[in-house]
Amino acid sequence: MTPADLSIVSWREAAACRSRPEVDFFPSREDSTSIARAKAVCAGCPVREPCLEWALVTGQPDGIWGGHTPRERRAMRRMLVEAAV
């Protein structure tokens, strides 16, 4: 296992969502109740920032990662690209 793999494993092991069904974090875009529930779990998560960073770096197209929806992450990536120019 590489150091990067260990980093991914360590934050995932500490994630608040670890013991919850994966389906809870992949709601449909229209399911605002499920999105709010997933974001509430993320709000209290001790590894929210590394989770979000991982999702941004790897371009995760679906799911709630680090408390953010795919649409929110796309906006973040656009801002990062614009800031880099």
Backbone as JSON, one array per atom type, in Angstrom:
{
  "sequence": "MTPADLSIVSWREAAACRSRPEVDFFPSREDSTSIARAKAVCAGCPVREPCLEWALVTGQPDGIWGGHTPRERRAMRRMLVEAAV",
  "N": [[0.85, -1.19, 0.0], [0.56, 2.21, -0.83], [1.77, 5.43, 0.48], [-0.22, 7.32, -0.14], [-2.47, 5.68, -0.38], [-2.69, 4.81, 2.27], [-3.33, 7.21, 3.5], [-5.88, 7.72, 2.45], [-7.25, 5.51, 3.47], [-7.03, 6.0, 6.24], [-8.53, 8.41, 6.76], [-11.02, 7.62, 5.89], [-11.65, 5.58, 7.66], [-12.2, 6.99, 9.94], [-14.47, 8.35, 9.34], [-17.72, 9.75, 9.8], [-19.79, 8.66, 8.41], [-19.18, 6.06, 8.04], [-20.41, 3.8, 9.25], [-22.9, 3.86, 8.2], [-25.45, 3.12, 5.75], [-24.31, 3.08, 2.39], [-26.02, 4.01, 0.44], [-27.36, 6.11, 1.61], [-25.82, 8.33, 1.12], [-25.9, 8.88, -1.52], [-28.13, 10.24, -2.74], [-30.92, 11.03, -4.91], [-30.86, 13.88, -7.07], [-33.12, 15.41, -6.7], [-34.08, 14.77, -4.22], [-34.4, 16.35, -1.6], [-34.72, 15.98, 1.15], [-33.25, 13.65, 1.81], [-30.73, 14.54, 1.01], [-30.32, 16.62, 2.83], [-30.24, 15.12, 5.2], [-27.92, 13.57, 4.81], [-26.01, 15.62, 4.63], [-26.2, 16.58, 7.23], [-25.05, 14.52, 8.71], [-22.46, 14.72, 7.73], [-21.81, 17.25, 8.69], [-21.06, 16.97, 11.35], [-18.81, 15.46, 11.16], [-15.51, 14.33, 11.78], [-13.63, 14.18, 9.77], [-14.33, 15.69, 7.6], [-13.13, 17.68, 5.94], [-10.8, 16.38, 4.65], [-12.25, 14.45, 3.25], [-13.85, 15.98, 1.5], [-11.79, 17.21, 0.05], [-10.62, 14.97, -1.18], [-12.76, 14.15, -2.81], [-12.92, 16.36, -4.53], [-10.38, 16.37, -5.76], [-10.35, 13.88, -7.01], [-12.5, 14.1, -8.63], [-15.17, 13.25, -8.09], [-18.27, 12.36, -9.32], [-20.77, 11.91, -8.25], [-22.89, 11.7, -5.32], [-22.76, 12.67, -1.81], [-20.11, 14.28, -0.5], [-17.89, 15.23, 1.95], [-19.83, 16.91, 2.88], [-20.98, 18.17, 0.7], [-22.83, 18.56, -2.33], [-22.85, 17.11, -5.68], [-23.23, 19.25, -7.51], [-22.46, 21.48, -5.98], [-19.77, 20.85, -5.59], [-18.82, 20.91, -8.22], [-19.02, 23.66, -8.71], [-17.13, 24.55, -6.86], [-14.8, 23.42, -7.96], [-14.68, 24.82, -10.38], [-14.2, 27.41, -9.39], [-11.68, 26.99, -8.23], [-10.15, 26.41, -10.5], [-10.41, 28.81, -11.91], [-9.16, 30.52, -10.11], [-6.59, 29.63, -10.3], [-5.74, 30.49, -12.73]],
  "CA": [[0.0, 0.0, 0.0], [1.35, 3.43, -0.91], [1.38, 6.43, 1.48], [-1.51, 7.91, -0.52], [-3.51, 4.71, -0.02], [-2.84, 4.86, 3.73], [-4.02, 8.45, 3.82], [-7.29, 7.52, 2.12], [-7.79, 4.56, 4.43], [-7.13, 6.56, 7.58], [-9.65, 9.32, 6.92], [-12.27, 6.87, 5.71], [-11.92, 4.82, 8.88], [-12.7, 7.92, 10.96], [-15.64, 9.06, 8.8], [-19.0, 9.59, 10.5], [-20.7, 7.89, 7.55], [-18.64, 4.71, 7.87], [-21.34, 2.75, 9.69], [-24.21, 4.09, 7.59], [-25.56, 2.56, 4.39], [-23.77, 3.93, 1.34], [-27.12, 4.61, -0.31], [-27.73, 7.37, 2.28], [-24.98, 9.43, 0.65], [-26.05, 8.98, -2.96], [-29.55, 10.5, -3.02], [-31.2, 11.68, -6.2], [-30.71, 15.33, -7.04], [-34.39, 16.01, -6.29], [-34.45, 14.3, -2.88], [-33.82, 17.33, -0.68], [-34.73, 15.44, 2.51], [-32.09, 12.76, 1.95], [-29.54, 15.37, 0.91], [-30.17, 17.31, 4.12], [-29.83, 14.11, 6.2], [-26.51, 13.24, 4.56], [-25.22, 16.8, 5.0], [-26.21, 16.67, 8.69], [-24.03, 13.57, 9.17], [-21.16, 15.32, 7.38], [-21.56, 18.45, 9.5], [-20.4, 16.6, 12.58], [-17.76, 14.49, 10.85], [-14.16, 14.83, 12.05], [-12.78, 14.14, 8.57], [-15.09, 16.33, 6.53], [-12.24, 18.37, 5.0], [-10.09, 15.46, 3.75], [-13.25, 13.82, 2.41], [-14.17, 16.93, 0.43], [-10.59, 17.37, -0.79], [-10.51, 13.76, -1.99], [-13.8, 14.19, -3.83], [-12.55, 17.39, -5.5], [-9.19, 15.94, -6.49], [-10.66, 12.71, -7.85], [-13.62, 14.43, -9.51], [-16.34, 12.4, -7.82], [-19.43, 12.95, -9.99], [-22.02, 11.6, -7.55], [-22.85, 11.53, -3.88], [-22.44, 13.74, -0.86], [-18.74, 14.1, -0.01], [-17.48, 16.4, 2.72], [-20.99, 17.78, 3.11], [-21.32, 18.93, -0.5], [-23.45, 17.85, -3.44], [-22.07, 17.19, -6.92], [-23.34, 20.61, -8.07], [-21.62, 22.36, -5.16], [-18.37, 20.53, -5.86], [-18.49, 21.44, -9.56], [-18.8, 25.1, -8.54], [-15.84, 24.7, -6.18], [-13.73, 23.12, -8.93], [-14.6, 25.96, -11.3], [-13.54, 28.51, -8.67], [-10.27, 26.63, -8.09], [-9.53, 26.56, -11.82], [-10.36, 30.24, -12.2], [-8.16, 31.13, -9.23], [-5.26, 29.18, -10.74], [-5.4, 31.12, -14.02]],
  "C": [[0.89, 1.24, 0.0], [0.95, 4.39, 0.21], [0.04, 7.09, 1.15], [-2.66, 6.98, -0.15], [-3.76, 4.73, 1.49], [-3.6, 6.1, 4.16], [-5.52, 8.31, 3.57], [-7.94, 6.6, 3.15], [-7.99, 5.22, 5.78], [-8.3, 7.53, 7.72], [-10.97, 8.59, 6.77], [-12.64, 6.09, 6.96], [-12.5, 5.7, 9.98], [-13.98, 8.63, 10.53], [-16.92, 8.73, 9.57], [-19.97, 8.72, 9.71], [-20.3, 6.41, 7.46], [-19.64, 3.61, 8.22], [-22.74, 2.91, 9.11], [-24.26, 3.48, 6.21], [-25.08, 3.56, 3.34], [-24.88, 4.66, 0.58], [-27.57, 5.93, 0.31], [-26.99, 8.56, 1.71], [-24.98, 9.58, -0.87], [-27.52, 9.19, -3.33], [-29.72, 11.1, -4.41], [-31.12, 13.19, -6.01], [-31.96, 16.02, -6.49], [-34.78, 15.68, -4.86], [-33.81, 15.19, -1.8], [-33.79, 16.82, 0.77], [-33.52, 14.54, 2.75], [-30.78, 13.53, 1.86], [-29.28, 16.07, 2.24], [-29.72, 16.35, 5.21], [-28.35, 13.77, 6.04], [-25.61, 14.4, 4.98], [-25.14, 16.96, 6.52], [-25.17, 15.71, 9.29], [-22.65, 14.17, 8.91], [-20.81, 16.5, 8.28], [-20.81, 18.13, 10.79], [-19.23, 15.64, 12.39], [-16.37, 15.08, 11.09], [-13.25, 14.86, 10.84], [-13.48, 14.75, 7.35], [-14.16, 16.97, 5.48], [-11.46, 17.41, 4.12], [-11.04, 14.72, 2.81], [-13.59, 14.72, 1.22], [-12.98, 17.09, -0.51], [-10.42, 16.17, -1.71], [-11.52, 13.77, -3.12], [-13.48, 15.22, -4.92], [-11.38, 16.93, -6.37], [-9.5, 14.79, -7.44], [-11.87, 12.94, -8.75], [-14.84, 13.55, -9.32], [-17.61, 13.04, -8.4], [-20.75, 12.79, -9.23], [-21.8, 11.61, -6.05], [-22.54, 12.79, -3.1], [-21.07, 13.4, -0.29], [-18.36, 15.37, 0.73], [-18.61, 17.4, 2.92], [-21.44, 18.56, 1.89], [-21.88, 18.02, -1.6], [-22.55, 17.92, -4.67], [-22.09, 18.61, -7.53], [-22.45, 21.59, -7.3], [-20.14, 22.12, -5.42], [-17.94, 21.01, -7.24], [-18.2, 22.94, -9.48], [-17.47, 25.37, -7.86], [-14.68, 24.46, -7.15], [-13.57, 24.26, -9.92], [-13.87, 27.14, -10.64], [-12.04, 28.23, -8.51], [-9.53, 26.82, -9.4], [-9.37, 28.04, -12.16], [-9.29, 30.94, -11.35], [-6.74, 30.79, -9.67], [-4.82, 29.88, -12.03], [-4.84, 32.49, -13.81]]
}
